[in-house]
Amino acid sequence: MKVLFITNYREDIPNGAAIVAYELAQEFSKVHETAILHPGKENRKWIDEDGLTHYTVKSVGISHLNFNKLSTDGVDGILHFVEEFSPDVVHSHSYIDIALVVFVWAIKTRTPYFLTVHSLPSKLEEWGQLETTGGFTVPLVKIAVKRYILPFYNDCTAIIALNENAAQDLRKAGYKGPIEKVPNGRKLELFTSQPFTDITQELKILTFVGSIEKRKNQAFLAEVITELPLNYHLNLVGDEVDPVYSNRIHGILDKGEITNYNIPGALPSEEIPKVLGQTHIFVSASTAELQSLVIMEAMASGTPVVGISNQTVDEFIDDSVGKNLPKDSSPEEFAREVQNICNLDQKNYETICQNARQKMSEYDWSNVRQKTVQMYKKYLENPPRNPDSIIIKQINSIFSHLPDIKTTRFLKERINIINERDNNKAPKNKVGIYKHRKWALLSLATAFLSVAIYFLVKIFRSRLIKIFIKDEKRSTKKK
């Protein structure tokens, strides 16, 4: 089986959705012919030491944001690569930008196209940096979900939900197509090799790993540490994506005259197992986590978790592995539960550690790969027999939900080109489609991307301005 994965994150981004995309592709490359399409420094194809084929699209990154240079040459390069690789299955972790070029190609060639959803449609404005861009983004995101994202979902072969929470949210948002539940995975051997921490140590280490941003709610954890004795130490590991929120955290700690904490910034992924191996309790107050990799990693390392109720905490955490606290819990209540676990003797503490590790045993990447392959085969063995009229309707449906702007009108004009395709072509004759319809598809895909970039820039513009202003102020202060 030939599988093409797509992500709109660079390889160096310490983001859960990015990590999953690259690690899943690497796991697949052990057994299947696999490629991954992603942003990079230049447009080029290369093969890594594990045999995974990469095609990078020239891009520029700002924090976790990424802007790809999707000029005519850029889109042409993507299409050449996809045609040459000719995947049996496309599995995307994004619905914008690079993913759109391949999406149109997949519809025209009737190639199964799966999309893993890494954020809840009902809480999209809370994810990443959207929450810091101002109140106007909330109605804008709701419009985007209804008029662009859901139509995109509906034209995929199937949507992959990480858990039941995600599946229910998709239905609630209005998605009516097939849903397959396949969880995230981890390289469990990196974490299960860690010894259980000695709970009898005087110094108690509490750790949270995640970007410093409002959704991760580290400010709550800062308040928790002010309620604990000085022999409790808080590690907040993660890159600073929201300087304003980071200043709020430091304000809480400074006000309480707290020194028993460390905010080292983001750490390389290979250092996280060691950090967790030295942690007595993993603490989380995130307001929304679809399926948090770091909680899975903490449990695999045998670290108890105390967390405020969210999608991941509700899925994994109970009294056997830590504590699941209500959303309205106070820092004092949270601190009390932390102390209750830290006051256990080593035997009872290790029982919790073992329970946590055992609960993660099924989430090794090898198991997730097998589940994913079974899902692919189900659709490959029973493909939808869509006539050309349905294919045209699928593409039309996407654009019909977009705003009536100049780019949308341009797209609608180009869609008429599809009606001129040669009816004698075999449904899966991909090379023929590329050779004879390349420029039609290129125009369509390029214009399609213009609309996606329009949404992207509109959503993130004020946030980027804030970042540039703050970076400039910092540089001035340093001088």
Secondary structure, DSSP 8 states (H G I E B T S, - for coil): -EEEEE-SS-TT---HHHHHHHHHHHHHTTTSEEEEEEEESSSEEEE-TTS-EEEEEEEEEETTEEEE---HHHHHHHHHHHHHH--SEEEES-SSTHHHHHHHHHHHHT--EEEE--S-GGGGGGSTTGGGS-TTHHHHHHHHIIIIIHHHHHTSSEEEESSHHHHHHHHHHT--S-EEE----B-THHHHTS----TTSSSEEEEEES-BSGGGTHHHHHHHHHTS-TTEEEEEES-BS-HHHHHHHHHHHHHTT--SEEEEE---GGGHHHHHHT-SEEEE--S--SS-HHHHHHHHTT--EEEESSHHHHHH-STTTEEEE-TT--HHHHHHHHHHHHTS-HHHHHHHHHHHHHHTGGGBHHHHHHHHHHHHHHHHHS-----HHHHHHHHHHHHHTS-SSHHHHHHHHHHGGGGGS-TTS-TT-HHHHHHHHHHHHHHHHHHHHHHHHHHHHHHHHHHHHHHHHHHHHHHHHH-
